[in-house]
Amino acid sequence: MSGFSFTLNASDGRARTGVIRTPRGEIRTPAFMPVGTAGTVKAMLPESVRATGADILLGNTYHLMLRPGAERIARLGGLHRFMNWSRPILTDSGGFQVMSLSELRKLTEDGVTFASHVDGSRHFLSPETSMEIQRLLGSDIVMAFDECPALPATHARQAEAMRLSMRWAQRSRDAFGDRPGHALFGIMQGGVERDLREESAEALRGIGFDGYAIGGLAVGEGQAAMLGVLDYATELLPAGQPRYLMGVGKPDDIVGAVQRGIDMMDCVLPSRSGRTGQAWTRRGQINIKNARHADDPRPLDEDCTCPACSGYSRAYLHHVFRAGEMISGMLLTWHNLHYYQQIMQQMREAIAAGTLDAWVAGFHAMRAQGDIAPL
């Protein structure tokens, strides 16, 4: 398609590194996409998010259609201008949020009628309306509309949801039409059932998309089950197009996914954790609210160059979290996003150099050491 392309530059085992090119800029893969649910990565300025190394953000169709409304965003120049982010944006389809957040929803072949979690107002989402909302938002990468059943679910329930999602995938493709410079990704479903994943992948390949997502994971099935699906699922998708694992995850989930051939990921974890006093570091997770940090003049991570580590002590971060100061969430979110992007950059370099196995071994060995000893 015009203006959107994917180039693979190197591989190491099943891991790959490359570049997705869009009219709004390049996305280095493997890529981690910070989540800007309602037009903002919480506690961060857009230029700060970019400074962490992010090439692309994720926006949320469900939340933006309810507030402030896709038509309003379009009148104001589209989502990029609205939120002051000039680089690529991927929007999800709204399907997951409809299933997980909305009360009183009614699912039919046509789509989903649901009550807003904001004010109870009634709305309808279908493949066609999702494509139209994402067009109004102006996102660079659009996701097909799908159904995401809650797990655990029976094989029959998973099969029903997956086949409905594949019919909706065709309708999404038809409704998306020809939009040069914008890409449409299909979403593989099927839970942890290999036969359903294979059937879903075959259907998506038959329709044809600019990229392919693996959905329906990281919803409580556990890391072992998730990685078990990725052991075969990535190989079912076209090698020449981006592969996106939705909603993942913790640092070790991300590393495991990249090892299995994933190119793109997103998760609210680094920003949500930052607002609740959790910092992710090379040595694992730190809970800044713990009393052990109250008199500690050392940074979260002495080798980290983010503002939280280069300018502030654990004692200060402990204090401002306990005091409920906004700067706590700002600094910890910046640190977490910086750390996540550092992981991605190091993996890209290791894949290019053919040394990913050694990097992964070092990553796990450092985490196994745990946090530095208290003073």
N, C-alpha and C positions, 0 to 999 in steps of 0.2 A: 504494500500500500504506500501511497505517496506520503513522504515525510516521517514515516515510522519504520524503523528497521532494527534488527538485532544481529550483532556480530560476535561470534565466539572467538576469543583471542588465544585461549590456552585451556587445557584440562589436566587434571591430576587425579587418576582414578576416575570416579564418576563426577567429581567436583569440576565446575567450569567457572571461568571468568571471562567477561566480555563487556560489551557496551550496548545499551538500548539507546537509539537515537530518536529524538522527537523534535518538532519545531521549537519547543521551549527549552531544549538543552539535553545533554547526555546523562544517562543513568548508568553508573558503573555497577557491574554485577560480579558477585552476589551483592544485592542491595538490601539494606534494612530501611523500611519506610516508617517514620514516626507518624502517629495517628493524630490528625487534627479534626476530631469528631465534628465539632460545630463551627468549623472555620478558624480554629486556633489549636495549636499544640499547647495544652494547658500549662500556664506559668512560664511560657517562652515567647519572645519576640520572633517573628519569622527570620530576621537576620541572625539571631542567635542559633536557631535551628540549623540554618545553613552553615554557620561557623563550626558546628559539631561535625560536619562532613556529609550531611544529608543531601541527596540529589533530587529527592521526590518525597512528597507527602501524600497521605491518604485522607480523603474527606468522606463524610458519611451521608449518603443519600437520604436515609430515613430521618435523621436529625435535622438536616438542612431543609428538607421539604416541609417539615412541621414548623420550623422556626429558623430563619426568618421567612422561608418560602423560596422555592426555586425561581419563580417569576420575578420576585423582588431582586434576587441576586443577579438575574439576567439583566434587569433594567439598570442595575448599578454597575454593569460592565463585566459580569461573570465572576466566578469564584476567585480566580487569580488576583484580579484587581481588588475585589471586595476584602480579601484577607491579606493583601500586600505580599503575595508569594508569586514571583514571576517564573519559577521553574515548574517542571511537570507535577501534575496532580493525578492520582488515581482515585476514582470514587467507587465504593462498593455499591451493590445494587439495592440495598435496603432489605433484602430477603432475610438475612440472619436476625436483624433487629426486630423485624415484624414478628418473627417466631419467638424471640427471646424476651422482648420488652412489652409487647402489646397485649392488653387484655381483650377479651371478647372478639377474637379474630375468627373469621370464617374463610376457610380455604376451599376454592373450587378450581375447576379446570381453567377458568378465565383468569384468576388471580386471587388476591387476598384482600378482604375487607377487614379493617381493624380500627380500634379506638386508640387515639393518640395518648401516650403516657403523659403528655404535657397538660392537656386540658380536656381529654375525653372525646374530642371531636372525631367524627367518622371519616375515614379515608379509604381509598382503594389503590392498591398497587398491582400491576400486571407487568409482563415483559415490555409491553408497549409504553405504559406510563413510566416505568423505570428508565427506559431508554430516553424518553422525552425529558424527564427531570435531569438526567445526567447531561443531556445536550444543553439544557438551559444553564446548568452549572458551568459548562465549558471544560470539563475535565479532559485530560489528554488520554488517559486509559480508562475505559468504561467496562464495568463488569456485567455479565449476563445475569438476568434475574433467576434465582433458584429457590428451592425449598430446602431448608436445613432442619431436618427432624432432630429432636432432642434425643441424646443417647442416655441410657441404653435403649435400643429399639430392636424389635424382631427383624429377622431377615426379610420377611414379607413387607414389613413397614418400610424398611430401608429401600427395598426394591421399588415399591410404589412411589416413594419420594424421589428416588433417583430418576425413574422414567418420566415422572412429571417434570422434573428439572430439565431433562433432555428435550422434552417437547417445548418447554419454555426457552431453552437455549436456541432452538430453531427460530422461534418467534422473536427473540431478542436480536438474532442475526438479521432477520428480515426487517425489523423495525429500525435497527441501527442504520441500515442503508450504506451509502457511500459517503464517507466523511474524511476526506484527505487530511492527513496530519493527526487524526485521532484513531485510536486502536480499540478493538473490542476483544475481551478475553472471555473464553468459556470456562465453566467451573465443573470439574469432575466431582461426582458424589458417589456414595456407596458405603459409607461407614468404614468398618474394618473388614468388609467382605470382599475377598479378592475377585470373585466372579462378577460382582456388581461393579467394582472399579474397572474391570476389563470391559464390561458392556458399556459403561459410561464413557470411557476413553474412546472406544470405537465410534460411538455416536457423535462425540465432539469432533473427532478427526473428520468424520463424514460431512459435518456442517462446515467446518473450516473457520478458524479464528486466528487472530494476530498473536495471541499468547494463550496459555492454558494455566488455570489455577487448580490446585488441589484443595477442595473445601471439605467441611465436615470432620476436620480433625482439631486437636487441641480443645476439645469440648468435654473433657473429663475422662477420656479413655486411657490416659496415662502415657508416659513417654515411650515405654517399650512397645506398646501397641501402635502408637503413632509412627515410630521409626520402622516398625515391622511393615506398615503399609507403604512407607516411602522406599523400602527396600526394593519394591517392584513397581510402584505407581509411576515414578518419574520416567521409567523406561517405556511406559505405555504411551507417552506423549511425544510429539514431534521434537526431534533433537535440535532443529534449527530455529525454534521459537522459545520465548521466555517461559519459564515454569515458576509459578507463584504459589507459595504455601501460605494460606490465609490464617491470620491470627496467631502466629508463632513468633516469639515465645521467650522462654528463659534462655540465657546465653548458651547453655549446653544443648538445648533443643535446636538453636540456630546452627551451631557447629555441626551437629548430627545431620541436620537437613541439608546443609551445604555439601557435606561429604557424600550425600546420596543424590546430588544433582539438582538441587533447588537454586534458583537464581534470584528470587525476590521473597521478602517476608515483611509482615507488619505486626505490631503488637502494641497495646496500650501499656504494657508492663513497665517500661522504663519511666514513663511520665507518671503513671498512677503510683508506682512505688515511691517516686520522689516526693509526692505529696503526702505520703503516709510514713515518711521517715526511714525508708529503705534505700540503701545505696548498693549498687552492684559494682564489684571491683574484681580485679584479677584474682583475688584471694577468696572470692565468694561474696555472700551477702552480708551487709553490715546494718544493724538496727540502731540508728543514731539516737533513739530515745533511751537506750540503755544507760544506766548510771555510770558504767565503766568509762564512758567518754567525757564525763563532766569536767575533768581536770586535765584532759589529754591535749597537749599543744600541737600534736602531729596532724598532718593532713589525712584525709580518707585514704589516699594512695600517694606515696611520695614520688612515684614516677608519672603521675597523671598531670597533664598540663591544662586541664579545664579550670575555669575561674574558682570553683569550689575548693579545689585542691591547691591551686597556686596562691590563693589569697586568704584562706580561712582554715581555722583549726577544727578538729573534731569537737573540742570544747565549745567553740562558738556555734557550730552547726547543731550540737545538742541543745544549747541554750535557746536558739531561735525557734527550734522545733517545739521545745517545751513551752515557750512563751506564745506559741501560735502566730509567729511573725511570718508574713508572706514570703520573705526572702528565703525561708527554709525550703519551701517547695520549689522556688526558682533555682536555687543553687543545686539542690539534690537532683532535680530533673535535668538540669544542664549536665551535671556529672554523668548521670545514667545514660543520657543520649550520646554524650561524648564517648563513653566506654563502649557502647554498642557499635558506634561507627568505627571506633578503633579496631574492634574485633573484625568488622567487615573488611577494613583496609588491610589488616594483617593477613586475612585469609586470601584476599585477592592477590597480594604479593606472594604468598606461599604457593598458591596454585600456579601462578605464572612461573615461579622458580622450580616447581616440581617437588616442593618440600612440605606439602600440607600434612602428611602423616607426622612428621617431626614437630610441626607447629601444634597440631592437635594434642600430641603427647605432652608437650610443654604446658599447654593450656590446662589440661586436666591435672597435671602434677602441681601446678601453682595453686589451683583451686583446692586441691586436697590438703594443702598446708593450712588452710583456714586463715582467719584474720591475724594480724600481728598481736603479740602478747600484750595484755594491759600493762600500763606503767605501774 
